[in-house]
Amino acid sequence: PPREELFSRTVQELEAELEPPFRVVGTRRPAHLSFFHWDLNVSLFLDRLNPNLYLTFEDARGRVLGPVCYRGAIDTVGLKVEMGTRISMGELRPPVSGIQPLASIPRTLAVSSGYDLGMSLSGVGFTLSRFDLCDPPELARSVVRYRGVGTALGYTKMRAGTQSLFSRLPHLYRPSLPERAFLALFAAMYALSWLLVAFAWVAAVSVEVAKQSEELERRESEEREKDEA
């Protein structure tokens, strides 16, 4: 069906027209296991993280369905304070044996363990999260990682013996216009920040080179005066 029709129908309806088994062939796009992600998060000691995970599937006849979006509800506890927006690069890391074919497109993905770390100074810093999948069995031992920037300061982790879930959203994922504009603005600001860092570094190096040149000229001048005397 046309691409626009795919977004108007549910994942369950689209799955019914495909032929199992299903293979995971990517996240937002086939052959790509990394994806861009942003999330609003507020926490004080207790934190429910809501990261997205995207999976693209291929059926037995090679037809591709995706990206299917899974919304996380992951409860962690620890010493952490956060209030702001996270911008992250997510990554799905399959087990060494690979992801086995699935009889159906999972409705939920269970998380057995994980942690969230934030190192923020003056309101801006780095965030790092890791979550281990345990169900369905075909995805067990897969790891989902997020690395990015945010306002978190501290560390939280899942309690031992508990499970959290990534739950499948009803429709295929399609970025909204505000999200695209936000990501474009962030990318521009991120590039500008690196340009400013590079400019500051070049300026500092130039000042140091100028100082060394002046010092060398001064010494040469002193040596010439001694020779003339």
SERO-4910 file (N, C-alpha, C, O; in steps of 0.05 Angstrom, whole numbers):
BEGIN
 pado doro    nc1    nc2    nc3   cac1   cac2   cac3    cc1    cc2    cc3    oc1    oc2    oc3
  Pro    A     17    -24      0      0      0      0     17     25      0     41     24      8
  Pro    A      6     48     -9     21     73     -8     31     80     20     19     71     40
  Arg    A     53     95     21     65    101     47     46    115     65     46    109     89
  Glu    A     31    134     56     12    149     73     -9    130     85    -18    134    108
  Glu    A    -17    110     70    -37     91     80    -26     74    103    -40     67    121
  Leu    A      0     69    101     13     53    123     10     67    149      6     55    170
  Phe    A     14     94    149     13    109    175    -15    111    186    -19    115    210
  Ser    A    -35    109    169    -63    111    178    -74     85    190    -95     85    203
  Arg    A    -60     63    184    -69     37    194    -53     28    218    -30     37    221
  Thr    A    -64     10    234    -49      1    258    -29    -20    250    -30    -33    230
  Val    A     -9    -23    268     12    -43    264     -1    -71    263      8    -88    248
  Gln    A    -22    -75    280    -35   -101    280    -48   -108    253    -47   -130    244
  Glu    A    -60    -88    241    -73    -92    215    -52    -97    193    -55   -115    176
  Leu    A    -30    -83    194     -9    -87    174      5   -114    178     12   -128    159
  Glu    A      9   -122    203     21   -148    209      4   -171    198     15   -191    188
  Ala    A    -23   -169    198    -40   -190    189    -36   -195    159    -43   -217    150
  Glu    A    -26   -176    144    -22   -179    115      5   -190    108     11   -195     85
  Leu    A     22   -194    129     49   -204    124     52   -233    132     34   -245    144
  Glu    A     74   -245    124     77   -274    128    100   -279    148    123   -272    142
  Pro    A     95   -291    171    116   -297    190    134   -319    179    127   -333    161
  Pro    A    158   -322    191    169   -307    214    180   -280    206    184   -274    183
  Phe    A    184   -263    227    194   -236    223    223   -233    233    230   -244    254
  Arg    A    239   -220    218    267   -214    226    270   -184    232    258   -168    218
  Val    A    285   -178    253    292   -150    259    315   -142    240    336   -154    242
  Val    A    310   -123    223    330   -115    203    341    -87    208    358    -77    193
  Gly    A    331    -73    229    341    -46    235    324    -33    256    307    -45    268
  Thr    A    330     -7    261    314      8    280    296     27    264    274     19    256
  Arg    A    304     52    260    287     70    245    288     63    215    269     68    200
  Arg    A    310     52    206    314     45    178    326     17    177    341      9    195
  Pro    A    321      2    155    335    -24    152    365    -20    151    375      0    140
  Ala    A    379    -39    163    409    -40    163    421    -19    181    445    -15    181
  His    A    405     -4    196    415     16    215    406      8    243    382      6    248
  Leu    A    425      4    262    418     -3    289    419     20    308    414     17    332
  Ser    A    426     44    298    426     68    315    404     87    306    394     85    284
  Phe    A    395    104    324    373    122    319    375    147    336    387    146    358
  Phe    A    363    169    327    363    194    342    337    195    359    316    185    351
  His    A    340    206    383    317    206    401    318    230    420    340    239    428
  Trp    A    295    240    427    293    262    447    270    256    466    250    243    459
  Asp    A    274    265    491    255    257    512    255    279    534    276    288    542
  Leu    A    231    286    543    228    304    566    229    287    592    215    266    593
  Asn    A    245    295    611    247    279    635    250    296    660    265    315    660
  Val    A    235    289    681    237    302    707    240    281    728    224    262    729
  Ser    A    260    284    746    264    263    766    276    275    791    290    295    790
  Leu    A    270    262    813    283    269    839    284    243    855    265    235    868
  Phe    A    307    229    853    312    203    867    297    181    853    310    162    842
  Leu    A    270    181    852    255    161    837    251    172    808    243    195    804
  Asp    A    256    154    789    254    163    761    241    142    744    249    119    744
  Arg    A    220    151    729    208    133    708    217    144    681    208    165    672
  Leu    A    236    130    669    246    138    643    228    129    620    216    107    622
  Asn    A    225    145    600    207    139    577    222    141    551    213    155    533
  Pro    A    244    126    547    257    127    521    242    112    500    227     93    507
  Asn    A    246    119    475    234    104    453    254     85    442    278     90    442
  Leu    A    244     63    432    260     43    417    245     38    391    221     33    391
  Tyr    A    260     37    369    247     33    343    258      7    331    282      2    332
  Leu    A    240     -9    319    248    -34    306    235    -35    278    211    -29    275
  Thr    A    250    -43    259    240    -48    232    242    -78    226    262    -90    231
  Phe    A    220    -89    216    218   -118    212    216   -125    182    208   -109    165
  Glu    A    224   -150    176    222   -160    149    208   -188    151    216   -204    168
  Asp    A    188   -192    134    173   -218    136    187   -239    119    208   -234    107
  Ala    A    174   -263    117    186   -286    103    189   -281     73    205   -294     60
  Arg    A    174   -262     62    175   -256     33    191   -231     28    191   -221      5
  Gly    A    205   -220     48    223   -197     44    209   -170     45    221   -150     38
  Arg    A    184   -169     54    170   -144     56    176   -131     83    177   -144    104
  Val    A    181   -105     82    191    -90    105    168    -75    118    152    -63    105
  Leu    A    168    -76    145    148    -61    160    163    -46    182    177    -57    199
  Gly    A    159    -19    182    172     -4    203    175     26    196    168     33    173
  Pro    A    184     42    214    193     34    241    169     31    260    151     48    261
  Val    A    170      9    275    151      5    297    163     17    322    185     11    330
  Cys    A    147     34    335    158     49    359    149     35    384    125     28    388
  Tyr    A    168     31    403    162     21    430    169     42    450    191     52    451
  Arg    A    150     49    467    153     70    487    161     57    514    146     40    524
  Gly    A    183     65    525    192     54    550    178     65    575    170     88    575
  Ala    A    175     49    595    166     57    622    184     42    642    176     21    652
  Ile    A    207     54    646    228     40    661    233     54    688    241     77    688
  Asp    A    227     40    709    229     52    736    257     47    747    267     24    748
  Thr    A    270     69    756    297     67    768    297     83    794    279    100    798
  Val    A    316     77    811    318     91    836    347     97    842    365     81    835
  Gly    A    353    119    855    380    127    862    382    156    868    362    170    873
  Leu    A    407    166    868    412    194    873    415    209    847    436    209    835
  Lys    A    393    222    838    394    237    813    374    259    813    351    255    822
  Val    A    381    281    801    363    304    798    363    312    768    384    314    756
  Glu    A    339    316    757    338    323    729    311    338    723    290    330    734
  Met    A    312    358    706    288    371    696    296    384    670    308    406    669
  Gly    A    289    371    648    296    382    622    292    362    599    279    341    603
  Thr    A    303    368    576    301    352    552    327    338    547    348    349    547
  Arg    A    324    312    541    348    296    533    348    293    503    328    289    490
  Ile    A    372    296    492    376    291    464    397    268    462    419    271    471
  Ser    A    389    245    451    406    222    453    408    208    426    392    210    408
  Met    A    430    193    424    434    174    402    430    146    414    446    137    430
  Gly    A    409    133    405    403    106    415    416     85    397    422     90    374
  Glu    A    420     61    409    432     39    394    422     13    405    421      8    429
  Leu    A    414     -5    386    407    -32    393    431    -50    388    441    -51    365
  Arg    A    440    -65    408    462    -83    405    452   -112    409    447   -120    431
  Pro    A    450   -126    387    440   -154    389    460   -172    403    484   -165    405
  Pro    A    451   -195    413    470   -214    425    489   -225    403    485   -222    379
  Val    A    511   -238    412    531   -249    394    518   -268    374    526   -269    351
  Ser    A    499   -284    384    486   -303    366    466   -291    347    456   -305    329
  Gly    A    461   -265    350    442   -252    332    413   -254    343    408   -269    362
  Ile    A    395   -239    330    367   -240    338    353   -261    321    353   -260    297
  Gln    A    341   -280    335    327   -302    321    300   -292    309    289   -272    319
  Pro    A    291   -305    288    265   -297    276    242   -299    296    242   -317    314
  Leu    A    223   -281    294    200   -280    312    175   -290    298    171   -285    275
  Ala    A    158   -304    314    132   -314    303    113   -291    298     95   -293    281
  Ser    A    116   -269    313     98   -246    310    114   -221    318    135   -223    330
  Ile    A    103   -198    312    115   -172    320    108   -168    349     85   -166    356
  Pro    A    128   -166    367    123   -165    396    106   -140    403    109   -119    392
  Arg    A     88   -144    423     73   -122    434     88   -108    456     85    -84    459
  Thr    A    105   -123    470    121   -111    491    149   -123    490    153   -145    480
  Leu    A    168   -108    501    196   -118    504    203   -114    533    202    -91    544
  Ala    A    209   -136    547    214   -134    576    244   -128    581    262   -137    567
  Val    A    248   -111    601    275   -102    609    281   -114    637    266   -110    656
  Ser    A    303   -129    639    310   -142    664    328   -126    682    327   -129    706
  Ser    A    345   -109    670    363    -93    686    372    -69    670    369    -68    645
  Gly    A    383    -49    684    392    -25    670    399     -3    689    393     -4    713
  Tyr    A    411     18    679    418     41    695    417     66    678    416     65    653
  Asp    A    418     89    692    417    115    679    437    133    694    436    136    718
  Leu    A    455    146    679    476    163    690    475    190    677    473    192    653
  Gly    A    478    211    694    479    238    684    501    253    697    505    252    721
  Met    A    517    267    681    539    284    691    535    312    680    544    318    657
  Ser    A    522    329    695    515    356    686    528    377    703    528    376    728
  Leu    A    540    397    690    552    420    703    539    445    691    538    448    666
  Ser    A    529    463    708    516    487    698    492    482    681    486    497    663
  Gly    A    478    459    686    454    453    672    457    438    646    437    431    634
  Val    A    481    434    636    485    420    611    507    399    615    528    404    627
  Gly    A    502    374    606    521    353    610    514    329    593    499    331    574
  Phe    A    526    306    600    523    282    585    505    263    600    504    263    625
  Thr    A    490    246    585    474    225    597    481    198    584    488    197    560
  Leu    A    480    177    599    486    150    589    467    131    602    464    130    627
  Ser    A    453    115    586    434     95    596    439     69    582    448     67    559
  Arg    A    433     47    597    436     20    586    413      3    597    408      3    621
  Phe    A    400    -12    579    378    -30    588    381    -57    574    386    -58    550
  Asp    A    378    -78    589    381   -106    579    354   -118    575    337   -120    593
  Leu    A    349   -127    550    323   -140    544    324   -169    551    345   -182    549
  Cys    A    301   -179    561    300   -207    568    276   -222    556    275   -247    557
  Asp    A    257   -208    544    234   -221    532    223   -203    509    222   -178    513
  Pro    A    215   -214    486    213   -242    480    240   -256    479    261   -243    476
  Pro    A    240   -283    481    265   -298    482    284   -292    458    308   -293    461
  Glu    A    272   -287    434    288   -282    410    305   -257    413    326   -254    400
  Leu    A    296   -238    430    310   -213    434    326   -212    460    338   -192    467
  Ala    A    325   -235    475    339   -236    501    369   -232    497    380   -240    478
  Arg    A    380   -218    517    409   -211    517    416   -189    498    439   -182    494
  Ser    A    396   -177    485    400   -153    469    403   -129    488    391   -129    510
  Val    A    419   -109    481    423    -86    498    415    -61    482    421    -58    459
  Val    A    401    -43    496    394    -17    485    409      4    500    408      6    525
  Arg    A    424     21    486    440     42    498    432     69    487    424     72    464
  Tyr    A    434     89    504    428    117    497    452    134    507    459    133    530
  Arg    A    463    150    489    484    169    496    476    196    485    468    198    462
  Gly    A    477    217    502    469    243    493    475    265    512    492    262    530
  Val    A    460    287    510    464    310    527    437    315    541    416    309    531
  Gly    A    440    327    565    416    333    581    424    347    607    446    357    610
  Thr    A    405    348    625    409    364    650    411    345    675    411    355    697
  Ala    A    413    319    671    413    300    693    440    302    708    461    306    696
  Leu    A    438    299    734    462    297    751    457    275    772    440    278    790
  Gly    A    471    253    769    469    231    788    466    204    774    473    202    751
  Tyr    A    457    184    790    457    157    780    433    142    791    428    144    815
  Thr    A    418    128    774    396    111    783    398     84    768    410     83    747
  Lys    A    387     64    780    386     38    767    361     23    774    347     29    794
  Met    A    354      3    758    331    -14    764    336    -31    789    358    -40    793
  Arg    A    315    -34    805    317    -52    828    321    -81    819    309    -89    799
  Ala    A    337    -96    834    342   -124    827    316   -139    830    300   -135    849
  Gly    A    310   -157    811    286   -173    812    262   -161    800    240   -173    800
  Thr    A    264   -136    790    241   -123    778    244   -122    747    265   -126    737
  Gln    A    221   -118    734    221   -116    705    206    -91    696    187    -83    709
  Ser    A    216    -79    675    201    -57    662    196    -64    633    206    -84    623
  Leu    A    181    -47    619    172    -54    592    176    -31    572    174     -8    579
  Phe    A    182    -39    548    178    -22    524    152    -32    512    150    -55    505
  Ser    A    132    -15    509    106    -23    499    102    -12    470    109     11    465
  Arg    A     91    -28    453     88    -21    425     66      0    421     44     -3    433
  Leu    A     71     21    406     51     41    400     33     31    377     43     14    361
  Pro    A      8     40    375    -10     28    355     -2     32    326     -7     14    310
  His    A     11     55    319     17     61    291     47     62    287     62     65    305
  Leu    A     54     61    261     82     64    254     92     92    262     76    111    262
  Tyr    A    117     94    267    128    120    276    132    138    252    144    130    232
  Arg    A    123    163    255    129    184    235    134    210    250    116    219    265
  Pro    A    158    221    247    164    246    262    144    268    254    137    272    231
  Ser    A    133    282    275    116    305    270    132    329    261    156    330    264
  Leu    A    118    349    250    131    373    241    145    388    264    168    396    260
  Pro    A    132    391    287    147    404    310    172    388    318    192    401    325
  Glu    A    170    362    317    194    346    325    216    350    304    240    353    312
  Arg    A    209    350    279    230    354    258    243    382    261    267    385    258
  Ala    A    226    402    267    237    429    271    255    430    295    276    443    295
  Phe    A    246    417    317    262    416    341    289    403    337    310    413    345
  Leu    A    289    380    323    314    366    318    332    382    299    356    382    303
  Ala    A    320    396    279    336    412    262    349    435    277    372    442    273
  Leu    A    334    448    295    344    469    312    367    459    330    387    473    333
  Phe    A    362    436    342    383    425    360    408    419    344    430    425    353
  Ala    A    405    407    320    429    400    304    444    425    297    469    425    297
  Ala    A    430    447    291    443    472    284    458    484    308    481    493    306
  Met    A    445    483    332    458    493    356    482    476    364    502    486    373
  Tyr    A    479    449    360    501    431    367    525    437    349    548    438    358
  Ala    A    520    440    322    542    446    304    554    473    310    579    476    309
  Leu    A    538    493    318    548    520    325    565    518    350    586    531    351
  Ser    A    557    502    370    573    500    394    601    488    388    621    497    399
  Trp    A    602    468    370    628    457    363    645    477    347    669    477    350
  Leu    A    632    493    330    647    514    316    658    534    335    681    543    332
  Leu    A    643    541    356    653    560    376    677    548    391    697    562    397
  Val    A    675    522    398    697    509    412    722    509    394    744    514    403
  Ala    A    718    502    368    740    502    350    753    530    347    777    533    346
  Phe    A    735    550    345    745    578    343    761    586    367    783    598    365
  Ala    A    751    578    391    765    585    416    792    571    417    812    582    426
  Trp    A    793    546    408    818    531    408    838    544    388    862    547    395
  Val    A    829    551    364    847    564    345    857    590    356    881    597    352
  Ala    A    839    605    369    848    631    380    869    628    401    888    643    403
  Ala    A    864    608    419    884    603    440    911    594    429    932    603    439
  Val    A    910    577    409    935    568    397    949    591    383    974    594    385
  Ser    A    934    609    370    946    632    356    960    651    376    981    661    371
  Val    A    946    655    399    958    673    420    984    661    431   1003    675    435
  Glu    A    984    634    435   1007    621    446   1030    622    425   1053    627    433
  Val    A   1024    618    400   1045    620    379   1056    648    377   1080    651    374
  Ala    A   1039    668    379   1048    696    379   1066    702    402   1087    715    399
  Lys    A   1059    691    426   1076    696    450   1104    683    446   1124    695    452
  Gln    A   1104    659    436   1129    645    431   1146    660    411   1171    661    413
  Ser    A   1134    670    390   1148    685    369   1160    710    381   1183    717    376
  Glu    A   1145    725    398   1155    749    411   1179    742    429   1199    757    430
  Glu    A   1176    720    444   1198    712    462   1223    705    446   1245    712    455
  Leu    A   1220    691    424   1243    684    407   1256    709    396   1280    711    396
  Glu    A   1240    728    386   1251    753    376   1266    769    397   1287    781    392
  Arg    A   1255    769    422   1268    783    444   1295    771    450   1314    785    455
  Arg    A   1296    745    451   1321    731    457   1342    737    435   1365    742    440
  Glu    A   1333    736    410   1351    741    387   1362    770    389   1385    775    383
  Ser    A   1344    788    396   1352    816    399   1373    820    421   1392    835    418
  Glu    A   1368    806    444   1387    808    466   1415    796    458   1435    807    466
  Glu    A   1414    774    443   1439    762    435   1455    780    415   1479    782    417
  Arg    A   1440    794    397   1453    812    379   1466    836    394   1488    844    387
  Glu    A   1451    846    414   1462    868    430   1487    860    445   1506    875    447
  Lys    A   1488    835    455   1512    825    468   1535    822    449   1558    829    456
  Asp    A   1530    813    425   1551    810    405   1562    837    397   1587    839    394
  Glu    A   1545    857    394   1554    883    387   1570    896    409   1589    912    404
  Ala    A   1563    890    434   1578    902    456   1606    889    458   1621    896    476
***
